[in-house]
Every structure is written in structure tokens, then in C-alpha cells.
Amino acid sequence: MSEKREPARNRSAVRSLLRLWPYLRPVRLRWGTAAVVAVVASCLGLVIPLVLKWIVDGPVAEQDPGGVWLGALYVLLLGVAEAGLFGLRRWLVARPLAGVEAAMRADLYRRLQRLPISFHDRWASGQLLSRGTADLSLLRMFLAFPLTFLFVNAVTIVAGYVILLGQEWTLGLVLLVPVAPLVVLCFLFETRYSLVARRAQDQVGDVTTVIEESVLGIRIVKGFGRHRSQQLAFRALTGRLRGTELEKARLLAWIWALITFLPELAVGAALVLGTMQVADGELSAGTLVAFLSTTLALRWPVESIGFLIAMSQEAATATERFFEVMDEAEEEPGGAVTSVPAAGDGVRFEGVSFRYPDAPEDARPVLDGVDLHIRAGETMALVGATGSGKTTLTALVPRLHEATGGRILLDGEDITAMPRERLRELVSVAFEEPTLFSATVAENVLMGAGPSGDDDTEALGRALAVAQARDFVDALPEGAGTQVGEQGLSLSGGQRQRLALARAVVGRPRFLVLDDPLSALDVHTEALVEAALREVLRGTTALVVAHRPSTVLLADRVALLSEGRVKAVGTHHELLRSDPEYAWLMSGTEHGRGTDPR
């Protein structure tokens, strides 16, 4: 699901870019030095026309070859100095700006880890990926070149016009005529280009999302022979992106042509006027040469205005996209309680309600006043029809989602009063869809061992034994040190689920939440896992989402969740006798066949 995009706002590019200052502040001295060096280098180019004026009006007019060679040496030295200073500028900014990019990427990654699940439910992963890669690379390039040269070129243009007016003010005024129309054109260009640049960068995020989904879902694409439809969908997205990029190119071509044409028109007029003044003896030939050379030296700073403005707009858009994520509110850290809750009361749900933030106002809450007590050391099975809220209820215990009403107590302590880190040390979770990382088997399992993440060989072996995973792990090429690959797709579904279960039990948590942890196992492996899991469950307080009688039998009691409420609580056999809905759910009757006893 893609994030909800807001309409483009007329926010000043300068205001957006100023938000980068906290990242630039640590490198401001080196970056500022590089800008000064670039200004000096650029202004050295304006000295060359003055040397040419001296050569023409002096040695050339006086037919002094030695003076001409001396002037040529001065020009050569100025050119070498200019090139050396520009090289020094690049060296000065390369390392610190790479550090700025790394710091921004680290902050973005850190923020993504701390944002609530509801944020990740709304945002497409490709959009987040493009912000952390393409957008930040664009910002680094902008800080290294366009931002510096916006300042450098502005100083160079002002200095150049001062020199032009000093040489011959009438010709200088001719060159100032295009300034007003250029300012208006640049303003119109900036307004239009900012909208197109934002659209293009959002479309890059959409393309990234499709590529990522296609790679991760390649088995589905191939299995159902959907490569052609996927290709057509991808072609449609890239076609829209291509159209947007062409629109950007048209805007750039338009502004570049006008920025080039208007000054060139003024230069032509100044050349004609200057030639007439030389012919009339009102102006020396050297002055006209210096004037025209200075004008040529200013050609790049003037013509680059459109290019630099375009890159500034793209950088401003990238900055906005970066801070759209950084401005999102993190998960509330919880209370300052650091003590471990006293054992003895188990888990209590008191009037717990929940509705998703983006749900329609008239929609029924997913959970509506859930009251449930799981005694300390007890295993409670949670049973209900599809969509009854079972998975949502389990996600509230470690505060992956925040309850919108009521409260949840762990051994008498309100979970909202606990620091999240402490809460998640106490509560361990295994989800129905097992997620593994591109790491070794041991590293994946020991993620559940606590914040230290120590390589505890004994705990790892015990957890693998509980999950009946030791045999297949030992058979892997490098045992527990084998890399499982992205999403663990090199393993079967049952193998991934057993590793996820091992991760949940490896730390011997006080509270254990299992969301249908055995759904992908065959009946024989399931029986073995259940036998080992019973030993683990004796030492913890557990809530287990169950769909099959064999899983329900792991529990001491069963809670039936229906339409967002706990309808009944009892043992498996009690509910079979007393509740028709529970008996129907446990019968394995498919929905739509026979009669629903509800």
C-alpha cells in the first residue's frame, strides 16, 4: 500500500533546503572554505581579460614580442591556478559531504525502526527505499556542486558586472537589460519545475516498489505465469515516469534556450556598439577585447542558472521527501518504570478496544471491549473466525499497535507505563508469517535472546530442539552458520516457521505470544513440536492463536473471540459442549457448507 500523498505545497525551496543545516553544521568550516576557494578560482578567470587588455593596448600596440610572451605566461599561470583551486574545492567537500549523506541515511534508518507499525502499514517500502537511496544521493550531489556554485556564480556575476561597468559603463548597461526578464522567467520556471520534479521522484518510488515486490514475489509471478501482466504494469509505470522526465527535459530546454538567447542578444548589441566606439576612437581596442573576454567568462555562470535552479528544486523536493519521514511521530517510549513487574497476576485485558487509524468513522471497531484474564503460568488459546481480531489482539501485547480504549496489564503493571524496550524483553512473539533476515540461522534465532544478542550456543541448541529444527539445521551446508538468504526463501515454509518459533522461545520469555505458530507444519512434525513446546509453556504465561484442535490442546483454557469481543472462556471440552460457534470452528467445516450454528 502506498502512502497517502498530499497535494504539492507551494513551499519555498530555500525554506526546505534550510532544514539541511543541522547536518551541514558539523562540516560548515570545510564546506565554507571550499566555497571561498571556488569563488577565488572563479574570480581568477575574470583577471584574464584584464591581462588581455594590457597585452593588446601595451605590447601588441607597441609591437613588443617580449611583452606578449610575458602576458601569455600570466594567462597560463592564472589558468593553472584556477584549475588547481577548483580541484582543491572538490577535495575539500568530497569527504565531509559523504559523511553528511551517511549521517542522514543513518538517521532515516533509525527513524524507520522507531516509527509505529501503523506508519509502515500506510507506506510502500519502495517509497521509503527511494528516499534512503536516490534522494539522499541527489542531495549529496547538490551540496557538492549546485549549492556551492549558486553562491560562486552569483558572486562571479556581480564581480564581472562591476568590471564591465568599470571598463565601459554604456556597454555594461546594455548587458544589464536582460536581467529583469531573466528573473521573471526563472521564477516561472521554478514554480512549474518544482511540481514536475516532485511527481518524478514519487514515480521513482512507485517503480522501486514494483521492482521490489516482483523480486520478492518471483515465485508467485512464475508459478502463475504472470510475467507478462507484471511487465505490462511495470511498463505503464515506467511510461508515466518517462513522460514526466521528458516534461522536465522540455522545461529545462525552454529555460536554457531563453537564458542563453537573451544574454547573447545583449552581447551582440554591445559588440556592435563597442566596435563603433573603437572606430570613432572613443574606446581602445584592448578595452573592447577585455570587455568581450569578460562577457565570455560570465557566459557559463549566467547560462548555468537554469540548470542550477532545476537541481535546487530537485534537491528541495528530495529534502521534503526525507523530512516527510523524519517528521513522523515515533512510538511513544512508554513510562519510566524500570523495575520488573512482580510475578503472579499474568495478563489482563480490561475493556480493550481497537480501531485502525485510517478506518472509516462508521466502521465497527476491530476489538470492542475485550475482557480477558490469563493467569500467571497459564496458556490461553485464542480461537475465532477469520477477521474476528485475534492477530490484532496479540499485536497489542507488545504494543505493535496501541489500544484505542481500555488497558492491558502484565502481572498488574499497565504496559503503557513500561518503557518499550523493557516490555519487549518480557514479551516474545512468533507471527503466523515468519520473517527471516539475510543472516545466518544462528543470528536469526538469537535475535530473540535479548538485547545482548550473544552467541549462546546452549540457548540456540535448546530453542532449535523445541522447534524441532535441529535436524534440518545440522543438514545445512554450514549448520547454524548458514546464510538463509533474503526473507529466508532458501528454506521451506515449515522450516522458516520453526526458526521463527525457535526465535520466540530462545530467550525464555516471561510472556509468550504465538500467532498460529504451527500452521505450516506437517502433522508428524507438529506433534513433535507440540510435545517439546509443552515443556516451554509450563514456565511462561502464554497467549496462543489457534485454528486446529491439536494446537488448542496445548492450552489450559480457551477464549472464543467473536465480533471483537470475548464470547466465552473455558476448557476445550467445555466449549465444545456449551458453545455451538466454537464447536463449528473446531469441526473443520468450511464456511458456506452446512449450517453456521451462529
N, C-alpha and C positions, 0 to 999 in steps of 0.2 A: 504494500500500500504506500502510495506516495504521500509526502507531507502536504498539508493544506497550504497552498501558496497564496500569499497576499498579493493584491494588485501592486504593481510597481509604484513606489513612492517618489515624489519629487524631492528627494533628499540631496543636499549639496554633496558633490563628490569630495570637496575639501573636508566637509564635516565628517564624512565616512572615513576618509584616509587619516584624519587626525586621531582616530581611535587606535591606530597602529603605534602611537607614540610610546606607550609603556614598553613595547617590545624594542623600539629603537633607542630608548633612553640609555640602556647599558652600552651601546656602541656609538653613541652620538659623537664622541670625540673623534673616533677614527672615520666615521662616515662624514662628519663635518670637514675634517681635514681633506678627505678625498674630494669633496665638493669645491673647496678652496683651490686645491691643486688643479682641478678641471677648469675652474674659472681662469686661473693664471695661464694654463695651456691654451685655452680658447682666445684669451686676450693677446697672447703672443702672436697669434695669427693676424691680429689687427695691426701689429707693428710692422709686418712685412710690407704692406702698401706704403707706409711712411718711408721705409728704406728704398722702395722703388721710386718714390717721388725724388728722394735725394740723388739716386742714380741718374734719373732722366734729366733733372734740372742741373745736376752737377757734372759728373764725369762724362755722361753722354753728350751734353751740350758743349762741354769743353774739350771733347774728344780725348779723354784721359783713360786709356785702357786699364791702367793700374787701378784707378778708382772703380771701374766697372767690375774687375775681378774682386776687389775688396768688398764691394756691395753684394756681389754674388755669394761671397763667403759668409757675410752677415745673414743673408737669406737662408743659406744652408744651415747655419748654426741655429737660427730661430726654428727652422723646420725640425731639426733633430731634437731640440729642447722640447718643442710642442709634442712630438711623438713620445718622447721619454716620460713627460709628465702625464700624458693620457695612460700610458702603461702603468705608471705608479698609481694612478687613481684606481684602475681596475684591481691591482694587487691589494690596495688598501681596503676595498669593500668586499672582496670575494669571501674571505673567511668570516668576518662578522655577520654578513647578511645570510650566509649559510647557517650560522648559529641562530639568527632570528627566525628563519624558516623552521629549523629543528625545534626551537622553543615553542613556536605557535602550533606545530604539529603535535608536540608532546602535550600541550595544554588542551588541544582539541580532543586527543585520545583520552586524557584524564577526565575531561568533562563528559565524554560519551559513556565512560564507565560509571559515572555518578548520576546520570540522568535516570529518571524513573522509567519503568517498563512501558508506561503509557506513551512516553515520547517515542520509544523505539517501535511501538505498535503503529504510530502515525507516519513515521518517516521511512522512505525506501532506503535500503542500505547503499544502493548505488549513488544516491544523492549525497549521503554522508561521505562515501568514499571519494567522490569527486571534489568535495570541499577539503578533504585532508590531503589530496594529491595535486590535482590540476590547479585548483585555486591558489594553494599556497606556493606552488612553483611559479605561477604567474605573478604573485605578489613579490617573491624574491627577485624576479627579473625586473619588475617595476622599480623596486627600491634600488637595484644596482645600476639601472640605466635611465629610464624615463624620468623618474623623480629628480635625480641629480641634474639631468640636462634641461628639465623645465626651468630650474634655477640658473644653471650655467648659460643657457641660451638667452634667458631674459636679461641677464647681466651683459652678455655679449652684444645683444641687440641695442641696449641702451648705450653702452660704451661706443659701439660702432656709429650710432647716430650722432653722438656727441662729436666724434671725429669727423664725420661727414659735414655736420653743420659748421665745424671749425675750419674745414678746408674751403668750403664754398656754401654759404648758408642758403642761397637761392636754389642750388641743386638739391641740397638736403631737404628743403621744404617740399620739393617735387616728390621725393621718395616717401614723405610722410602722408601724402594724400591717400594711399590705400589703407592706412591704419584703421580708420573708422569703419569702413565696410568689412574689413577682415574681422574686427571684434564682433560685429553683428553676426557674420557668417559662422564664426567659431561658437557663439552662444547657441545658435540654431542647431548646429551640428552636435554639440554636446548634449542638448536636450533629447534629440532623436536617437543618437548613438547609445545613450545610457539605457534606453528601453530595449533596443535590439541586443545589446551586449548581455543584459540580464536574461533575456529569452534564450540566447545561445548557451549560456552557462547552465541554465536549468535543463535545457535539452541534452547537453553533455551528460548531466546527471541521470537523465532518463535512459540514455543509451548505455551508460555504465551499468545501470540496474538490469537492463535486459541481458547484457553480456554475462553479468554475474549469475543471474538466475538460470540462464541457458547452460552455463558451465556446471553449476551445482546440480541442475536437474537434467543433465545429459542422458542419464539412464531412462528417464521418462520420455524425453524427446525421441530418443532412438527406439525405445520399446513400443511407442505408439506411432512411430513413423511420422512424427510431426515436424520434421526438419524443414519442410517446405513452408508450412504455416508460420513457423518461428522465423524463418528467413524473410518472409513477406512482412511480418510485423517489425522485424529489425530494419528492413529496407524502408518501411514507412517512416520510422523514427529518424533514421539517418537522412532520409529525403527532406524531412522538415528541418533538420539541423543544417543540411546543405543549403536549403533555401535561406535560412537565417544568416548563415555565413556569407552567402552571396549578397544579401542585403547589406551586411556590414561592409563588404568589399565595395559595393556601389556607393555607399555613403563616404567611405574613405577616398574613393576615386574622385567623387564630386568635390569634396573639400580640398583634396590635394591639388586638383586642377585649378580651382579658384585661387588657392593660396600661392600657387606658382604663377598663374597668369597675371593677377593684379600687380604684384611687385615687378614682374618682368616688364609690364606695360609702363610702369613708372620709371624703371631703369632705362628703357628705350627713350622715353621723353627726356630724361636727364642727360642721356648720351647726346641726343640731338642738340639740346640747349648748351651743353658743355662744349661740344665741337664748335658751335657758332661763337661762343665766348673766346675759345682759343684762337679762332680765325680772326676775331676782332681785336686780339691782343689783351683781352680783359682777364684771361686765365692762362696760367702756364701749362705746358704740355705735361709736366711732371705732376701737377696738381690734378689734372684730369685723369692721368693714369692711376694715381693714388686713390682718387675718388672711385673710379670704376673697380679697382682691385679691392677696396674696402667693401664695396657693394657686393662683389662676388664672394668675399669672405663671409658676408652676412646671409648669403643665399641659403645655405643649409640650416642655420638657426631659424630662419623665417619659414622655409618650406617644411621643416620638421614639426611645426606647430600642430598640424592636423594629426600626424602620427602620434605625437606625444599626448595630445588630448585624448585620442582614441584609447591608448594604453592606460591613461589615467582613469578613464571611465571603466574600462575592464577591471582595473585594479580596485576601483571603488566598489564595483559590483562584487568582486571576489571578497573584499573586506566585509561587505554587508552579509554575504552568504556565510562567511566564517563566524561573524558575531551573531547571526541568527541562531546558531547552535550554542555559542558561548553565553548568550543572554537567557537561555532556557534555565528555569529554576531546577537546581539539583534536588535530589531526595533530601528530605529533612533528616538531619543527623540523629534525631531522637533525643531523649533526655540525657542527663549527665550521670545517670546511675551506672556505677562501675562494679558494684558487688554482684555476685552470682545469686539469682533468685533461690530462696530456700526451697529445698525439695519437699514434696508432699502433696501438692494440690493438683498437679497435672495441668491440662489445658482446658480453659473455659472460653466458650463463645457466648457473649451476653448481648442479645439483641443486635447481632451483627447484620448490617445491610451493606449492599454494594451495587453501584451502577457505574458503567463506564463513562468517562468524561464526555465523549462525543456521542453518547446515546441520545435519541430524541427525548424531549421533556416528558412526553406522554407514554414513553416506553416503560414496561414493568421492570423493576429492579431485578438484577440477576440473583441477588440474595436479599431476602426481605424478613429481617428479624430472626436470625438463626440463633437458637439457644441450644448449647451442647456442652456437656462436661465429659472430658476424657480423663479418667482417674490416673494418678501417678503410677507408672509401670504398666498401664493397660494399653492394649492395642485395639483401636477402634476402626472398623471397616466402614467406609462411606460408600453407599450404594445409591444409585439414582439413574433415571433415564437420561439419554443424551440431551444436553442443554439444560440440565437441572441445576448447574452451578457447582459441581463437585470440584473441578480443576480450579475454578476461581476461588473457592473456599480454601483450598490447600495453599494457593498463592498468597493469601492474606497472612498466613502464619509467619513466614519470613519477611513480610512486608514488601513483597514484589509488587503488590498493589496495596493501596491504602483503603481500609474500610471507610465507607461514607457514613456509617452510623454504627452505634454500639461500640464494644471493645472486646479485645482478646487478651486473656491473662495466661501467663506461663508461671506455674507454681505461685499464683497470687500476684504476680507482677505484670502491670499493664505493658504490653510490648511497645507502645508509643513512648514510654518513659525510659526505654533502654536505648543506648547507642546501637546503631545498626550493626556495627562490627561485632559487638558482644552478642546481639540477638542471633546473628548468623553463625556464630561459633556454637551456640546452643542448639540451633535447629539445622538439621541436614535434610536435603531434598533430593529425590530422584524423580525426574519427569518422565512422562509417557514417551515423549520423543527424545531419545538420548542424543546429546550433543557432545562430540569429542573434538579436540583441538589437534592441530598439526604438531604433535609432540609424541613422546614415547608413551607406551602403555602405562609405565610407572608414573610418569609425570601427570597423565590424565587422572589416574586413580588417586594419587596423593594430593590432588587439588582439594580433596575433601578432608585432608588430615589436619587442617588448621592453618593459621597464618604463616607458620614457620616453613611449611612445605618441605620438611626434612625428608630425606630418603630413608624412611623407616622400613627396612626390609621385612621385619616381622609383621608390622601392621599391614603392609602390602600383601604379604602371603596370606594372612588371615582374611582380609577382605576378598581376595580372589577366591579363596576357598568357599566363603559364604555364598558368593555369586556363582559358584561352580564354573569359574573362568580359568582356573589354574591349568587345566589340561591344554586348552586351546592356546593359552598364552605361552606355555612352555614349548608348544609346537611352532611358534612363530620363529622366523629366522634368527632374531636376537633376543628371544624371550620377552621379558618385560621392558627391555631396552629398544624394542622395535618401534619405529615411527609408524603411526597408524594412518598418516595422510590426512588431507583436508576433510573435515567432517567425519573422519573415521570410515570413509566409504570403501576402504580396502577390506573392511570386516563385514560380516553379515549383520542383519538387523538384530538377531538374538545375541550375537557377540557384543555388539555395541550396547545393548540394553543391560547385559550382565556387567560390563565395565562401568556403566552408569550406576548400577546398584552397588558395585564394589566401592565406588567413589562416595556414595552416600553413607556407607557403614564404616569406612576405614577409620574415621576419627572417633568412633564410639560415642555418637552424639547423645545428649540427654533427651532430645525430642527429634523424632524421625517422621518425615512426611514423604510418603511414597504414592505417586500418581500412577496407578495401574502398572507396577514395575515389571510384571511378568508376561505382558501381553504378547511379546514376540517370541516366547519360548515354546518349544515342543513339550508335549505332556510329560515325557520322561525327565527332561531337564528341569521342567517346572517343579516336579515332585522333589527332585534333589535340592533345588534352590529353596523350596518351602521348608524342607526339613532343616537345612542349615540356618535359614532366616528365623525360624522359631527360637533358636538359641539367642540370636541377636535381640529379638523383640522382647525377651524376658528382662533385659537390662535397660530398656528405654520406654519412653511414652511415645506411642506411635499412632499416626492417622494414615490409613491406607485406603486409597481409592480402589475399589474392586468391581469387576464386571462378571467374574466367574465364581461359582461356589467354592472351588478349590482355594482361591485367594481369600474369600470371605472366612474360610475355616481357620485361617491364621489368626483371626481376631478374637478377642474376648467378647466383644459386643459389636453390634452393627447399628449404624444410624442410616435411616432412609431419608434421602433428600428429595423433596418433590415441590416443584414450582417455587424454588428459592427458600423453602422452609424445611426444618427437620420435622417430618411427619410422624416418625416412630423410631424408638430405640429399644433394642433388646438383643437377645442372642439370635443366632441364625435360625435355630429351630423354632424359637418363639415367634419370630416374624413370619416364618413360613406358614405357621398355623393361624396367625391372627391378622395378617395384612395381605389382601389379595394382590395389591400392586407389587409388593416385594416378591410374592410367590411367582407372579408373572415375569418379573425381571430375572429371577433366578432360573426360570423354566427354560430359558433359551429361545422362547417363542419370538419370531421376528415380528417387528412392528408391521401391522397391516394384515397378519394372518391370524385367524381365530378371533377371539374377543378379548379386548383390553378390559380387564376387570376393574379398571378405574372408572 
